[in-house]
Amino acid sequence: MINVIQYLEKNPSLVALLKEQRASLIGISSIEQMAILEAFIDEMNIESEIWN
């Protein structure tokens, strides 16, 4: 998954497409995808169910 995050850091336009649900991450679960998006939009909540 770290490779996916690194790729998204280099290609921020893809993050926008993910937020708009116009793209998806093959091989990444919906929960993992939500966690990745949270991290990119600075809304990461340590108490979130995703991180526990």
Residue pairs with C-beta under 8 A, 6 or more apart in sequence:
1 28
1 32
1 36
4 25
4 28
4 36
5 36
5 39
7 14
8 14
8 15
8 18
8 36
8 40
14 23
15 37
15 40
17 23
18 24
18 25
18 33
18 36
18 37
19 37
19 41
24 33
25 32
25 33
25 36
28 36
31 50
34 50
35 50
35 51
38 44
38 45
38 48
38 50
44 51
45 51
